[in-house]
Amino acid sequence: MTRETRRPAPTAVGVLVVLAAVVLASPGVGVAAAAPAAAVLPGQPSPPPNPDDDELERSRQDVSDRAAEVGRLTARLAELEAEADDLRIEVASRNEQALEARDTADAAGAEADAAAARAAEAREATEEAGRAVDDARTRLDAFVGDVYTHGLDLGPLGLLSRATDPDDLMDRARLTNALSEDQAGVLEELEQARIAQANADSLARAAQEEADRRRAAAEEASNAADRALVEAAEAADEQQGLLDDVLAEQASVRQQLDAAENADAGLRAQRDRYRAWQAEQARLAAEAEARAREEARARIAQAPAPAPGGGGGGAPPRTGSAAMETVIDRAMAQIGITYAWGGGTARGPSRGIRDGGAADRHGDYNKVGFDCSGLMLYAFAGIGVNLPRWSGNQANAGRLVPVSDMRRGDMLSWARNGRTYHIAMYLGDGKMIEAPYSGASVKISPVRYGGLNKVTRMF
């Protein structure tokens, strides 16, 4: 989630105030001057009514009064919009704090699983060493039993007493040497197997102790993440209540502002012209975004397949301008996809998750889409770059460059009190693509420099 800079109403009001001031300064402007009636050409509209002096004076006074009220309401509306922006940032910061804690818990869990796997391997090695000891003992027992069964007397007296001739004596001597060597070999195997078993036992105990420590750390991190999520939800509820109050006052002020503007026909016409221009600009922007999305999707369809594993392994990450354009195309292809807090993976949009607060009220957990960091993760996965999930970690994943040096494909992040609460991608010409906040969708926006904290270049 992030704040959105919205200033259309104050801009329109500023024009209205200028008009009112012009009317005050130039009594003849904006009303018909008294003049002889002119002939109306066929097919042309009739001229406006020609007010008399009393009507002109009353109109000037009414415009003067309304201009003062418009100025007051415009100033208050700007204050309220600033307050709303600050409250949105607070809500976003709390939610991002919870995501950071979950990142930590997930990393601890992965370390615990790896330690458990090492312990299992060590236990297998211990069991294998035990089997080797058993095999060596079996061979030794067989050797002793064989000697006992055949009653071999391998000493000097046995050789002399049983030999029938000198050749028999030599044969018996060679047999004695062979049996002695075999016996020594069996005993050596047994000793080596016992040593291997002792070493394996020691390694298995150490690995199990390490696994137990890692598991305890993972449980502690998971509990901390759960507490952080509860705290974030409570804080978000409180901030959302304040935000709702501010938005309600905004609506009231806008109604008053509408009433003041519409009281004068000239101001109302000016406002209508502005709204028509604004609607046309929105239509043109929507058409441009739709074209950009479809062109990006067409390029992606013709591009090479993403790196194996979506950035999680396999081929090394691609670099260069062509790779960066692939990243941008993957982001642009998602224009119009709904915002879902916690949504977005290396494979595309995914179902959002519960935050216990503002995102839940928008039903993000029932939506399939992206949040700000999810969109970045998906875009870079297409060239084999595996970004972390939390926007704060993403902001530190590459090389930091000055804001004045930002270029196409850089990630832009915003922070309050040192904590990152939003991330987007710079497109050039003062524009960026972002998944802004609950209730919105992926879109192209002007770069907001207020609170812009880091510019991150991946390559």
C-alpha positions in Angstrom: 0.0 0.0 0.0 1.1 3.6 -0.6 -0.2 7.0 -0.6 -1.6 8.5 -3.8 -1.2 12.2 -4.7 -4.6 13.5 -5.7 -4.9 17.2 -6.4 -7.6 17.6 -9.1 -10.1 19.4 -7.0 -7.7 22.0 -5.6 -6.4 22.7 -9.2 -9.9 23.3 -10.3 -10.6 25.5 -7.3 -7.5 27.5 -7.9 -8.8 28.4 -11.3 -12.1 29.3 -9.8 -10.5 31.6 -7.2 -8.5 33.3 -10.0 -11.7 33.9 -11.9 -13.4 35.3 -8.8 -10.5 37.6 -8.2 -10.5 38.8 -11.8 -14.2 39.6 -11.5 -13.5 41.6 -8.4 -10.6 43.5 -10.0 -12.3 44.1 -13.4 -15.9 45.0 -12.9 -16.6 44.7 -16.6 -15.2 41.2 -17.1 -17.5 38.2 -17.1 -20.8 40.2 -17.5 -22.4 41.7 -20.5 -21.8 45.5 -20.8 -24.8 47.7 -21.5 -25.0 48.2 -25.2 -27.6 48.5 -27.9 -29.1 45.2 -28.9 -27.6 43.7 -32.0 -29.4 41.7 -34.7 -29.2 38.0 -34.3 -28.0 36.1 -37.4 -30.1 33.2 -38.5 -29.0 29.9 -36.9 -26.9 31.6 -34.1 -27.8 31.6 -30.4 -29.5 34.6 -28.8 -27.1 36.9 -26.9 -27.0 36.6 -23.1 -29.2 38.9 -21.0 -28.0 42.4 -20.6 -28.0 43.1 -16.8 -28.6 46.6 -15.5 -26.2 48.5 -13.1 -28.0 47.2 -9.9 -27.7 43.5 -11.1 -24.0 44.0 -11.9 -23.3 45.4 -8.5 -25.1 42.6 -6.7 -23.2 40.1 -8.9 -19.9 41.6 -8.0 -20.7 41.4 -4.3 -21.9 37.8 -4.6 -18.7 36.8 -6.5 -16.5 38.6 -3.9 -18.2 36.7 -1.0 -18.0 33.4 -2.8 -14.3 34.0 -3.7 -13.4 34.4 -0.1 -15.3 31.2 0.9 -13.8 29.3 -2.0 -10.3 30.3 -0.8 -11.0 29.2 2.7 -12.5 25.8 1.7 -9.6 25.2 -0.8 -7.0 25.7 1.9 -8.9 23.4 4.3 -9.3 20.7 1.5 -5.5 20.8 0.9 -4.9 20.3 4.6 -7.3 17.4 4.8 -5.7 15.7 1.8 -2.3 16.0 3.4 -3.7 14.5 6.6 -5.2 11.6 4.6 -1.9 11.0 2.9 -0.1 10.8 6.2 -2.6 8.4 7.6 -2.4 6.1 4.5 1.4 6.1 5.0 1.0 5.0 8.7 -1.3 2.2 7.7 1.1 1.1 5.0 4.1 1.3 7.3 2.4 -1.0 9.9 1.5 -3.6 7.3 5.0 -3.6 5.8 6.4 -4.0 9.4 4.3 -7.1 9.7 5.6 -8.4 6.3 9.2 -7.8 7.5 8.6 -9.9 10.6 7.1 -12.7 8.5 10.2 -12.6 6.2 12.3 -13.1 9.3 10.2 -16.0 10.5 10.2 -17.7 7.2 14.0 -17.4 7.0 14.4 -18.9 10.5 12.0 -21.7 9.5 14.1 -22.5 6.4 17.3 -22.6 8.6 15.6 -24.9 11.0 14.5 -27.3 8.2 18.0 -27.3 6.8 19.4 -28.1 10.3 16.9 -30.9 10.7 18.0 -32.4 7.4 21.6 -32.3 8.4 20.7 -34.1 11.7 18.8 -36.8 9.7 21.9 -37.3 7.5 24.1 -37.6 10.6 21.7 -40.2 12.1 21.9 -42.1 8.9 25.7 -42.0 9.0 25.5 -43.3 12.6 23.3 -46.2 11.6 25.6 -47.0 8.7 28.6 -47.0 11.1 26.7 -49.4 13.4 26.0 -51.7 10.6 29.7 -51.7 9.7 30.6 -52.6 13.3 28.1 -55.5 13.2 29.5 -56.8 9.9 33.1 -56.7 11.3 32.0 -58.5 14.5 30.2 -61.2 12.4 33.4 -61.8 10.4 35.5 -62.0 13.5 33.0 -64.5 15.1 33.1 -66.6 11.9 36.8 -66.6 11.9 37.1 -67.7 15.6 34.4 -70.4 15.1 36.1 -71.8 12.1 39.4 -72.1 13.9 37.7 -73.7 16.9 35.8 -76.1 14.7 38.8 -77.4 12.9 41.0 -77.5 16.0 44.0 -75.9 14.2 47.1 -75.8 16.3 49.0 -72.9 14.7 51.9 -72.8 17.2 55.4 -74.2 16.7 54.7 -77.5 18.6 51.5 -78.1 16.5 53.4 -77.6 13.3 56.3 -80.0 14.4 54.1 -82.6 15.9 51.6 -82.8 13.0 53.9 -82.3 10.0 54.6 -85.6 8.1 57.6 -84.3 6.1 59.5 -81.0 5.4 57.2 -80.0 2.6 54.2 -80.5 4.8 55.9 -78.4 7.4 56.4 -75.5 4.9 52.8 -75.7 3.8 51.6 -75.5 7.4 53.9 -72.5 8.0 52.4 -70.7 5.0 48.9 -71.5 6.1 49.7 -70.1 9.6 50.9 -66.8 8.1 47.8 -66.5 6.0 45.5 -67.1 8.9 47.3 -64.7 11.1 47.1 -62.0 8.5 43.4 -62.7 7.9 42.8 -62.5 11.7 44.7 -59.2 11.9 42.7 -57.8 9.0 39.4 -58.7 10.6 40.4 -57.1 13.9 41.6 -54.0 12.1 38.2 -53.7 10.3 36.4 -54.0 13.6 38.5 -51.3 15.2 38.0 -48.9 12.3 34.3 -49.6 12.3 34.1 -48.8 16.0 36.0 -45.5 15.5 33.7 -44.5 12.6 30.7 -45.3 14.7 32.0 -43.1 17.6 32.7 -40.2 15.2 29.2 -40.6 13.6 27.6 -40.6 17.0 29.4 -37.3 17.9 28.4 -35.6 14.6 24.8 -36.8 15.0 24.5 -35.4 18.5 26.0 -32.1 17.4 23.7 -31.9 14.4 20.6 -32.7 16.5 21.6 -30.0 19.0 22.0 -27.5 16.2 18.6 -28.5 14.7 16.9 -28.0 18.1 18.5 -24.6 18.5 17.3 -23.6 15.0 13.8 -24.9 15.6 13.6 -22.9 18.8 14.7 -19.8 17.0 12.2 -20.4 14.2 9.4 -20.8 16.8 10.4 -17.6 18.5 10.6 -15.7 15.2 7.2 -17.0 14.2 5.7 -15.9 17.5 7.2 -12.5 17.0 5.8 -12.3 13.5 2.3 -13.2 14.9 2.6 -10.5 17.5 3.7 -8.0 14.9 0.8 -8.8 12.7 -1.6 -8.4 15.7 0.0 -5.1 16.6 -0.1 -3.9 13.0 -3.8 -4.8 12.7 -4.6 -2.9 15.9 -2.6 0.2 14.7 -4.1 0.0 11.3 -7.6 -0.1 12.8 -6.8 3.0 14.8 -5.2 4.8 11.8 -8.1 3.7 9.6 -10.6 5.2 12.0 -8.7 8.5 11.8 -8.5 8.3 8.1 -12.3 7.6 7.8 -12.9 10.8 9.9 -10.7 12.8 7.7 -12.3 11.4 4.5 -15.7 12.2 5.9 -14.7 15.8 6.6 -13.2 15.9 3.1 -16.6 14.9 1.6 -18.3 17.6 3.6 -15.8 20.3 2.5 -16.2 19.2 -1.1 -19.9 19.6 -0.8 -19.5 23.1 0.5 -17.0 23.8 -2.2 -19.4 22.5 -4.8 -22.1 24.7 -3.5 -19.8 27.8 -3.5 -18.6 27.1 -7.1 -22.0 26.3 -8.5 -23.6 29.5 -7.1 -22.2 31.5 -10.0 -23.0 30.4 -13.6 -19.7 31.6 -14.9 -17.7 29.6 -12.3 -19.9 26.6 -12.9 -19.3 26.7 -16.7 -15.5 27.0 -16.0 -15.7 24.0 -13.8 -17.6 22.0 -16.4 -15.0 22.8 -19.0 -12.3 21.7 -16.6 -14.1 18.4 -15.9 -14.5 17.7 -19.6 -10.8 18.3 -20.1 -10.1 16.1 -17.1 -12.3 13.3 -18.4 -10.6 13.6 -21.8 -7.2 13.3 -20.2 -8.3 10.3 -18.2 -9.7 8.7 -21.4 -6.4 9.3 -23.3 -4.4 8.0 -20.3 -6.5 4.9 -20.1 -6.1 4.3 -23.9 -2.3 4.8 -23.6 -2.1 2.4 -20.7 -4.1 -0.2 -22.5 -1.9 0.1 -25.6 1.3 -0.1 -23.4 -0.1 -3.2 -21.6 -1.0 -5.0 -24.9 2.3 -4.1 -26.5 4.2 -5.4 -23.4 2.2 -8.7 -23.5 3.0 -9.1 -27.2 6.7 -8.6 -26.6 6.6 -11.1 -23.6 4.9 -13.7 -25.8 7.8 -13.5 -28.3 10.6 -13.2 -25.7 12.7 -16.2 -24.4 11.2 -18.2 -21.5 12.1 -17.0 -18.0 15.1 -18.4 -16.2 14.4 -21.9 -14.7 12.9 -21.7 -11.3 11.7 -18.1 -11.7 14.9 -16.7 -10.2 15.3 -19.5 -7.7 18.1 -21.4 -9.4 19.1 -22.8 -12.8 20.5 -20.4 -15.4 22.3 -17.3 -14.1 20.3 -14.0 -14.1 20.3 -12.1 -17.4 21.6 -8.6 -17.5 21.8 -5.7 -19.9 19.3 -3.3 -21.5 17.3 -6.1 -23.2 16.9 -7.9 -19.8 15.7 -4.7 -18.2 13.2 -4.1 -20.9 11.9 -7.6 -20.2 11.5 -6.7 -16.5 9.6 -3.5 -17.5 7.4 -5.4 -20.0 6.4 -8.0 -17.3 5.4 -5.2 -15.0 3.5 -3.3 -17.8 1.7 -6.4 -18.8 0.0 -6.4 -15.4 -1.6 -2.9 -15.8 -5.2 -3.1 -14.6 -4.6 -6.1 -12.3 -6.2 -5.4 -9.0 -4.2 -4.6 -5.8 -4.2 -7.4 -3.2 -2.1 -7.0 0.0 0.4 -9.8 0.2 -0.4 -10.9 -3.4 2.1 -11.7 -6.2 4.7 -14.4 -6.7 7.5 -15.1 -9.3 4.8 -16.8 -11.4 2.2 -14.0 -11.4 -0.7 -12.6 -9.4 -1.9 -14.6 -6.4 -4.5 -14.3 -3.7 -4.0 -11.7 -1.0 -3.7 -12.4 2.7 -5.4 -11.1 5.8 -3.8 -8.2 7.7 -6.6 -7.9 10.3 -7.2 -4.2 9.3 -7.5 -2.0 6.2 -6.7 -4.6 3.6 -9.3 -7.0 5.1 -11.9 -4.2 4.9 -11.2 -4.0 1.2 -11.5 -7.8 0.9 -7.9 -8.2 -0.4 -7.7 -11.8 0.9 -10.5 -12.7 -1.6 -8.7 -10.9 -4.5 -6.1 -12.2 -6.9 -3.5 -9.6 -7.7 -0.3 -7.8 -6.6 0.9 -5.6 -3.8 3.8 -3.2 -4.5 6.6 -5.7 -3.6 4.8 -8.6 -5.2 4.8 -6.7 -8.6 8.5 -6.1 -8.3 9.2 -9.7 -7.4 7.3 -11.0 -10.5 8.8 -8.5 -12.9 12.4 -9.4 -12.0 11.8 -13.1 -11.8 11.5 -13.1 -15.6 15.2 -12.6 -16.0 16.3 -14.9 -13.2 16.6 -12.3 -10.4 15.1 -13.6 -7.1 14.0 -10.6 -5.1 13.0 -10.9 -1.4 9.3 -10.5 -0.6 9.4 -7.4 1.7 9.7 -4.0 0.0 12.3 -2.9 2.5 14.6 -5.8 1.6 14.0 -5.2 -2.1 15.1 -1.6 -1.7 18.5 -2.9 -0.5 18.8 -5.8 -2.9 20.8 -3.9 -5.5 23.1 -0.9 -5.9 21.8 2.4 -4.5 22.1 5.5 -6.8 21.2 9.1 -6.2 17.7 10.2 -6.9 19.0 12.6 -9.5 20.6 9.7 -11.3 17.5 7.5 -11.6 17.0 5.7 -14.9 14.5 3.4 -16.6 14.2 0.1 -14.8 15.4 1.4 -11.4 13.2 0.6 -8.3 12.0 3.6 -6.3 11.1 3.2 -2.6 9.5 5.5 -0.1 10.1 5.6 3.7 8.8 7.3 6.8 11.1 7.4 9.9 13.6 5.1 8.1 11.0 2.4 7.3 10.1 1.5 3.7 6.4 1.6 3.0 6.1 1.4 -0.8 8.2 0.4 -3.9 7.6 1.0 -7.6 9.6 0.9 -10.9 10.8 4.0 -12.8 9.8 4.1 -16.5 11.5 7.3 -17.5 10.1 10.8 -18.3 8.9 11.3 -14.7 6.7 8.2 -14.7 6.6 4.9 -12.8 4.5 1.7 -12.6 3.2 0.6 -9.3 0.6 -1.4 -7.4 -0.5 1.5 -5.2 -3.0 0.6 -2.4 -6.1 -1.5 -1.5 -9.0 -0.6 -3.8 -6.7 0.4 -6.8 -5.0 -1.6 -9.5 -1.6 -1.7 -11.2 -1.1 1.5 -13.1 1.3 4.2 -14.4 1.7 7.2 -12.2 3.8 10.4 -12.1 6.8 10.0 -9.8 6.1 11.3 -6.3 9.2 12.9 -4.9 7.8 13.5 -1.4 9.2 10.8 0.9 11.2 9.2 -2.0 14.0 7.5 -0.1 16.0 5.2 -2.3 16.7 4.4 -5.9 17.9 0.8 -6.4 19.6 -0.4 -9.5 19.8 -4.2 -10.0 22.4 -4.2 -12.7 
